[in-house]
Amino acid sequence: MSVEEEYYISLHVGGKFVHDPYVRYLGGEMVRLKEGPNTISYF
């Protein structure tokens, strides 16, 4: 029996991170991708 691992990648495009008083992302778009261990490439 094998355990399938999942990895999540968050992409932030077109905005900026601000610290007031907490770090957050303003503007732009955030996309969350779910990948398996066989589809991720380390480079």
mmCIF file as gemmi writes it, N, C-alpha and C atoms, coordinates in Angstrom:
data_model
loop_
_atom_site.group_PDB
_atom_site.id
_atom_site.type_symbol
_atom_site.label_atom_id
_atom_site.label_alt_id
_atom_site.label_comp_id
_atom_site.label_asym_id
_atom_site.label_entity_id
_atom_site.label_seq_id
_atom_site.pdbx_PDB_ins_code
_atom_site.Cartn_x
_atom_site.Cartn_y
_atom_site.Cartn_z
_atom_site.occupancy
_atom_site.B_iso_or_equiv
_atom_site.pdbx_formal_charge
_atom_site.auth_seq_id
_atom_site.auth_asym_id
_atom_site.pdbx_PDB_model_num
ATOM 1 N N . MET Axp A 1 ? 0.845 -1.176 0 1 0 ? 1 A 1
ATOM 2 C CA . MET Axp A 1 ? 0 0 0 1 0 ? 1 A 1
ATOM 3 C C . MET Axp A 1 ? 0.888 1.236 0 1 0 ? 1 A 1
ATOM 4 N N . SER Axp A 2 ? 0.677 2.141 -0.929 1 0 ? 2 A 1
ATOM 5 C CA . SER Axp A 2 ? 1.498 3.344 -1.007 1 0 ? 2 A 1
ATOM 6 C C . SER Axp A 2 ? 0.677 4.58 -0.663 1 0 ? 2 A 1
ATOM 7 N N . VAL Axp A 3 ? 1.359 5.571 -0.138 1 0 ? 3 A 1
ATOM 8 C CA . VAL Axp A 3 ? 0.714 6.837 0.214 1 0 ? 3 A 1
ATOM 9 C C . VAL Axp A 3 ? 1.018 7.839 -0.896 1 0 ? 3 A 1
ATOM 10 N N . GLU Axp A 4 ? -0.019 8.402 -1.483 1 0 ? 4 A 1
ATOM 11 C CA . GLU Axp A 4 ? 0.158 9.379 -2.553 1 0 ? 4 A 1
ATOM 12 C C . GLU Axp A 4 ? 0.361 10.761 -1.923 1 0 ? 4 A 1
ATOM 13 N N . GLU Axp A 5 ? 1.465 11.41 -2.28 1 0 ? 5 A 1
ATOM 14 C CA . GLU Axp A 5 ? 1.757 12.741 -1.758 1 0 ? 5 A 1
ATOM 15 C C . GLU Axp A 5 ? 1.22 13.793 -2.706 1 0 ? 5 A 1
ATOM 16 N N . GLU Axp A 6 ? 0.839 14.939 -2.155 1 0 ? 6 A 1
ATOM 17 C CA . GLU Axp A 6 ? 0.371 16.066 -2.951 1 0 ? 6 A 1
ATOM 18 C C . GLU Axp A 6 ? 1.177 17.292 -2.581 1 0 ? 6 A 1
ATOM 19 N N . TYR Axp A 7 ? 1.456 18.12 -3.565 1 0 ? 7 A 1
ATOM 20 C CA . TYR Axp A 7 ? 2.183 19.362 -3.355 1 0 ? 7 A 1
ATOM 21 C C . TYR Axp A 7 ? 1.354 20.51 -3.909 1 0 ? 7 A 1
ATOM 22 N N . TYR Axp A 8 ? 1.361 21.622 -3.206 1 0 ? 8 A 1
ATOM 23 C CA . TYR Axp A 8 ? 0.615 22.795 -3.644 1 0 ? 8 A 1
ATOM 24 C C . TYR Axp A 8 ? 1.599 23.91 -3.974 1 0 ? 8 A 1
ATOM 25 N N . ILE Axp A 9 ? 1.396 24.554 -5.118 1 0 ? 9 A 1
ATOM 26 C CA . ILE Axp A 9 ? 2.246 25.658 -5.565 1 0 ? 9 A 1
ATOM 27 C C . ILE Axp A 9 ? 1.36 26.892 -5.684 1 0 ? 9 A 1
ATOM 28 N N . SER Axp A 10 ? 1.749 27.983 -5.036 1 0 ? 10 A 1
ATOM 29 C CA . SER Axp A 10 ? 1.003 29.24 -5.121 1 0 ? 10 A 1
ATOM 30 C C . SER Axp A 10 ? 1.777 30.225 -5.977 1 0 ? 10 A 1
ATOM 31 N N . LEU Axp A 11 ? 1.154 30.677 -7.06 1 0 ? 11 A 1
ATOM 32 C CA . LEU Axp A 11 ? 1.762 31.664 -7.945 1 0 ? 11 A 1
ATOM 33 C C . LEU Axp A 11 ? 1.09 33.008 -7.717 1 0 ? 11 A 1
ATOM 34 N N . HIS Axp A 12 ? 1.904 34.064 -7.532 1 0 ? 12 A 1
ATOM 35 C CA . HIS Axp A 12 ? 1.4 35.417 -7.35 1 0 ? 12 A 1
ATOM 36 C C . HIS Axp A 12 ? 1.858 36.233 -8.556 1 0 ? 12 A 1
ATOM 37 N N . VAL Axp A 13 ? 0.893 36.821 -9.301 1 0 ? 13 A 1
ATOM 38 C CA . VAL Axp A 13 ? 1.214 37.517 -10.544 1 0 ? 13 A 1
ATOM 39 C C . VAL Axp A 13 ? 0.54 38.887 -10.568 1 0 ? 13 A 1
ATOM 40 N N . GLY Axp A 14 ? 1.324 39.92 -10.883 1 0 ? 14 A 1
ATOM 41 C CA . GLY Axp A 14 ? 0.764 41.243 -11.158 1 0 ? 14 A 1
ATOM 42 C C . GLY Axp A 14 ? 0.432 42.106 -9.96 1 0 ? 14 A 1
ATOM 43 N N . GLY Axp A 15 ? 0.786 41.712 -8.764 1 0 ? 15 A 1
ATOM 44 C CA . GLY Axp A 15 ? 0.495 42.514 -7.577 1 0 ? 15 A 1
ATOM 45 C C . GLY Axp A 15 ? 1.749 42.73 -6.76 1 0 ? 15 A 1
ATOM 46 N N . LYS Axp A 16 ? 1.561 42.98 -5.484 1 0 ? 16 A 1
ATOM 47 C CA . LYS Axp A 16 ? 2.724 43.165 -4.61 1 0 ? 16 A 1
ATOM 48 C C . LYS Axp A 16 ? 2.38 42.72 -3.197 1 0 ? 16 A 1
ATOM 49 N N . PHE Axp A 17 ? 3.413 42.361 -2.453 1 0 ? 17 A 1
ATOM 50 C CA . PHE Axp A 17 ? 3.267 42.01 -1.052 1 0 ? 17 A 1
ATOM 51 C C . PHE Axp A 17 ? 3.449 43.273 -0.22 1 0 ? 17 A 1
ATOM 52 N N . VAL Axp A 18 ? 2.594 43.487 0.764 1 0 ? 18 A 1
ATOM 53 C CA . VAL Axp A 18 ? 2.702 44.636 1.661 1 0 ? 18 A 1
ATOM 54 C C . VAL Axp A 18 ? 2.716 44.134 3.103 1 0 ? 18 A 1
ATOM 55 N N . HIS Axp A 19 ? 3.298 44.922 3.978 1 0 ? 19 A 1
ATOM 56 C CA . HIS Axp A 19 ? 3.39 44.571 5.396 1 0 ? 19 A 1
ATOM 57 C C . HIS Axp A 19 ? 2.753 45.698 6.191 1 0 ? 19 A 1
ATOM 58 N N . ASP Axp A 20 ? 1.476 45.521 6.608 1 0 ? 20 A 1
ATOM 59 C CA . ASP Axp A 20 ? 0.77 46.591 7.315 1 0 ? 20 A 1
ATOM 60 C C . ASP Axp A 20 ? -0.294 46.072 8.28 1 0 ? 20 A 1
ATOM 61 N N . PRO Axp A 21 ? -0.085 45.62 9.411 1 0 ? 21 A 1
ATOM 62 C CA . PRO Axp A 21 ? 1.101 45.075 10.056 1 0 ? 21 A 1
ATOM 63 C C . PRO Axp A 21 ? 1.349 43.623 9.679 1 0 ? 21 A 1
ATOM 64 N N . TYR Axp A 22 ? 0.436 42.985 8.931 1 0 ? 22 A 1
ATOM 65 C CA . TYR Axp A 22 ? 0.633 41.601 8.504 1 0 ? 22 A 1
ATOM 66 C C . TYR Axp A 22 ? 0.991 41.566 7.021 1 0 ? 22 A 1
ATOM 67 N N . VAL Axp A 23 ? 1.742 40.561 6.618 1 0 ? 23 A 1
ATOM 68 C CA . VAL Axp A 23 ? 2.101 40.418 5.207 1 0 ? 23 A 1
ATOM 69 C C . VAL Axp A 23 ? 0.882 39.909 4.441 1 0 ? 23 A 1
ATOM 70 N N . ARG Axp A 24 ? 0.539 40.596 3.366 1 0 ? 24 A 1
ATOM 71 C CA . ARG Axp A 24 ? -0.555 40.163 2.5 1 0 ? 24 A 1
ATOM 72 C C . ARG Axp A 24 ? -0.255 40.556 1.067 1 0 ? 24 A 1
ATOM 73 N N . TYR Axp A 25 ? -1.031 40.06 0.149 1 0 ? 25 A 1
ATOM 74 C CA . TYR Axp A 25 ? -0.823 40.275 -1.277 1 0 ? 25 A 1
ATOM 75 C C . TYR Axp A 25 ? -1.93 41.166 -1.809 1 0 ? 25 A 1
ATOM 76 N N . LEU Axp A 26 ? -1.551 42.306 -2.411 1 0 ? 26 A 1
ATOM 77 C CA . LEU Axp A 26 ? -2.53 43.256 -2.935 1 0 ? 26 A 1
ATOM 78 C C . LEU Axp A 26 ? -2.482 43.285 -4.457 1 0 ? 26 A 1
ATOM 79 N N . GLY Axp A 27 ? -3.651 43.354 -5.053 1 0 ? 27 A 1
ATOM 80 C CA . GLY Axp A 27 ? -3.741 43.438 -6.511 1 0 ? 27 A 1
ATOM 81 C C . GLY Axp A 27 ? -3.33 42.139 -7.168 1 0 ? 27 A 1
ATOM 82 N N . GLY Axp A 28 ? -3.354 42.127 -8.462 1 0 ? 28 A 1
ATOM 83 C CA . GLY Axp A 28 ? -2.901 40.955 -9.193 1 0 ? 28 A 1
ATOM 84 C C . GLY Axp A 28 ? -3.768 39.734 -8.964 1 0 ? 28 A 1
ATOM 85 N N . GLU Axp A 29 ? -3.178 38.592 -9.165 1 0 ? 29 A 1
ATOM 86 C CA . GLU Axp A 29 ? -3.907 37.336 -9.096 1 0 ? 29 A 1
ATOM 87 C C . GLU Axp A 29 ? -3.049 36.278 -8.414 1 0 ? 29 A 1
ATOM 88 N N . MET Axp A 30 ? -3.691 35.413 -7.633 1 0 ? 30 A 1
ATOM 89 C CA . MET Axp A 30 ? -3.002 34.294 -7.025 1 0 ? 30 A 1
ATOM 90 C C . MET Axp A 30 ? -3.635 33 -7.536 1 0 ? 30 A 1
ATOM 91 N N . VAL Axp A 31 ? -2.798 32.091 -8.01 1 0 ? 31 A 1
ATOM 92 C CA . VAL Axp A 31 ? -3.269 30.805 -8.527 1 0 ? 31 A 1
ATOM 93 C C . VAL Axp A 31 ? -2.633 29.703 -7.692 1 0 ? 31 A 1
ATOM 94 N N . ARG Axp A 32 ? -3.445 28.754 -7.254 1 0 ? 32 A 1
ATOM 95 C CA . ARG Axp A 32 ? -2.939 27.63 -6.465 1 0 ? 32 A 1
ATOM 96 C C . ARG Axp A 32 ? -3.046 26.367 -7.303 1 0 ? 32 A 1
ATOM 97 N N . LEU Axp A 33 ? -1.909 25.708 -7.499 1 0 ? 33 A 1
ATOM 98 C CA . LEU Axp A 33 ? -1.852 24.492 -8.303 1 0 ? 33 A 1
ATOM 99 C C . LEU Axp A 33 ? -1.573 23.293 -7.416 1 0 ? 33 A 1
ATOM 100 N N . LYS Axp A 34 ? -2.216 22.184 -7.702 1 0 ? 34 A 1
ATOM 101 C CA . LYS Axp A 34 ? -1.976 20.939 -6.966 1 0 ? 34 A 1
ATOM 102 C C . LYS Axp A 34 ? -1.23 19.983 -7.891 1 0 ? 34 A 1
ATOM 103 N N . GLU Axp A 35 ? -0.091 19.503 -7.438 1 0 ? 35 A 1
ATOM 104 C CA . GLU Axp A 35 ? 0.741 18.606 -8.243 1 0 ? 35 A 1
ATOM 105 C C . GLU Axp A 35 ? 1.088 17.357 -7.452 1 0 ? 35 A 1
ATOM 106 N N . GLY Axp A 36 ? 1.372 16.287 -8.155 1 0 ? 36 A 1
ATOM 107 C CA . GLY Axp A 36 ? 1.832 15.046 -7.549 1 0 ? 36 A 1
ATOM 108 C C . GLY Axp A 36 ? 3.351 14.974 -7.609 1 0 ? 36 A 1
ATOM 109 N N . PRO Axp A 37 ? 3.959 14.048 -6.907 1 0 ? 37 A 1
ATOM 110 C CA . PRO Axp A 37 ? 5.437 13.955 -6.883 1 0 ? 37 A 1
ATOM 111 C C . PRO Axp A 37 ? 6.037 13.585 -8.241 1 0 ? 37 A 1
ATOM 112 N N . ASN Axp A 38 ? 5.266 12.986 -9.128 1 0 ? 38 A 1
ATOM 113 C CA . ASN Axp A 38 ? 5.782 12.584 -10.431 1 0 ? 38 A 1
ATOM 114 C C . ASN Axp A 38 ? 5.735 13.707 -11.468 1 0 ? 38 A 1
ATOM 115 N N . THR Axp A 39 ? 5.074 14.814 -11.162 1 0 ? 39 A 1
ATOM 116 C CA . THR Axp A 39 ? 4.941 15.896 -12.133 1 0 ? 39 A 1
ATOM 117 C C . THR Axp A 39 ? 5.734 17.141 -11.755 1 0 ? 39 A 1
ATOM 118 N N . ILE Axp A 40 ? 6.405 17.127 -10.612 1 0 ? 40 A 1
ATOM 119 C CA . ILE Axp A 40 ? 7.196 18.287 -10.186 1 0 ? 40 A 1
ATOM 120 C C . ILE Axp A 40 ? 8.632 18.101 -10.634 1 0 ? 40 A 1
ATOM 121 N N . SER Axp A 41 ? 9.199 19.156 -11.199 1 0 ? 41 A 1
ATOM 122 C CA . SER Axp A 41 ? 10.581 19.131 -11.648 1 0 ? 41 A 1
ATOM 123 C C . SER Axp A 41 ? 11.411 20.071 -10.783 1 0 ? 41 A 1
ATOM 124 N N . TYR Axp A 42 ? 12.499 19.585 -10.252 1 0 ? 42 A 1
ATOM 125 C CA . TYR Axp A 42 ? 13.409 20.425 -9.466 1 0 ? 42 A 1
ATOM 126 C C . TYR Axp A 42 ? 14.488 20.951 -10.377 1 0 ? 42 A 1
ATOM 127 N N . PHE Axp A 43 ? 14.666 22.27 -10.407 1 0 ? 43 A 1
ATOM 128 C CA . PHE Axp A 43 ? 15.68 22.858 -11.284 1 0 ? 43 A 1
ATOM 129 C C . PHE Axp A 43 ? 16.417 23.965 -10.62 1 0 ? 43 A 1
